[in-house]
Amino acid sequence: MHVFLNGRIIPADQAMVSVFDGGFLHGEGVYTTLRLYGGRPADLAAHWDRLVRHAQALELDPGLDQDRLGAIIADLARANGLTGTDGRLRITVSRGGDAAHPVPLTDPAAVPPSVVITLVAVAPEIELWQRDGIAAVVLGPAYARSHFPELKTLNGLTTILAQRQAARLGCQEAILTARGGRLLEGAVSNLFLVRQGNVLTPGAEGHFLPGRTREHIMAIAAGLGLPLRETTLRVTDLADAEEVFVASSVREVLPVVAVDRNPVGTGRPGRVTRSIQAAYRPAFLAGLS
Ligand SMILES: Cc1ncc(COP(=O)(O)O)c(C=O)c1O
């Protein structure tokens, strides 16, 4: 496998980041993950724009522009033999750091960041999850992404612990909640419920990452004439949801057919989820960069 590291595409086993890197030491950095369809990135401009905004919030400068990024992705796809396949691309920008600047508190922008881009094939099980649906477990507020949750940062301890807890229980996603049982998001996705034909998703109260896929789903629902509303949702709302689904750039739209071992609705992917799934890919493939 080849990866991009600080200006060069090199074999993964030769890619080294300093032991003083702020990402390694403190989770100081940002990332984004997106999907390639047939070797071509989807929604790249918006993912790049978000990454740069989130990097700026941490006073980080990725030192790349979108044209250069596009060329790097094409080179990476060729180097990894993934020009014709669907891929999972991750762009990571971390603080960097060296022995002279182990914890740069003043003028952090003077320390060159580490920029890493990796590309692998999309995991084959995702297609099965899209077809058959997944099981999810609801976790308490300790697992919420509590530090700057609107930013996609490397500070992912609660996310990893939530995913591990889900996997231990035979689930493919964890549903994160705030105090009082307010629903936030999936550990690596945004969350949607369907009730009386209405699509509902956590909204204004925030404390979650409003993802790119969530935005696309809002546009798709409008195009399909499906009523979609951002609202406050609680754990108890899961029990009487007719359908539940989660969404993210790489996994796209996944029906959730069981929550805490209880079937959702009929226990099979529902009609509304299926109609959004059916519209999702064509919308993307039409706009590939
Ligand atoms: C915590 C969290 N929420 C939401 C999402 C969905 O974001 P996007 O649709 O931009 O991929 C992700 C994606 O990884 C995530 O990690």
PDBQT file of the ligand as one rigid body, heavy atoms in Angstrom, charges set to zero:
ROOT
HETATM    1  C1  LIG A 301     -19.372  11.232  14.712  1.00  0.00    +0.000 C 
HETATM    2  C2  LIG A 301     -19.773  11.320  13.272  1.00  0.00    +0.000 A 
HETATM    3  N1  LIG A 301     -20.963  11.886  12.964  1.00  0.00    +0.000 NA
HETATM    4  C3  LIG A 301     -21.365  11.975  11.678  1.00  0.00    +0.000 A 
HETATM    5  C4  LIG A 301     -20.591  11.462  10.633  1.00  0.00    +0.000 A 
HETATM    6  C5  LIG A 301     -21.078  11.562   9.214  1.00  0.00    +0.000 C 
HETATM    7  O1  LIG A 301     -20.291  12.513   8.517  1.00  0.00    +0.000 OA
HETATM    8  P1  LIG A 301     -20.197  12.535   6.931  1.00  0.00    +0.000 P 
HETATM    9  O2  LIG A 301     -21.586  12.399   6.412  1.00  0.00    +0.000 OA
HETATM   10  O3  LIG A 301     -19.622  13.887   6.632  1.00  0.00    +0.000 OA
HETATM   11  O4  LIG A 301     -19.326  11.412   6.512  1.00  0.00    +0.000 OA
HETATM   12  C6  LIG A 301     -19.358  10.882  10.921  1.00  0.00    +0.000 A 
HETATM   13  C7  LIG A 301     -18.519  10.346   9.848  1.00  0.00    +0.000 C 
HETATM   14  O5  LIG A 301     -17.496   9.778  10.035  1.00  0.00    +0.000 OA
HETATM   15  C8  LIG A 301     -18.937  10.809  12.266  1.00  0.00    +0.000 A 
HETATM   16  O6  LIG A 301     -17.752  10.260  12.590  1.00  0.00    +0.000 OA
ENDROOT
TORSDOF 0
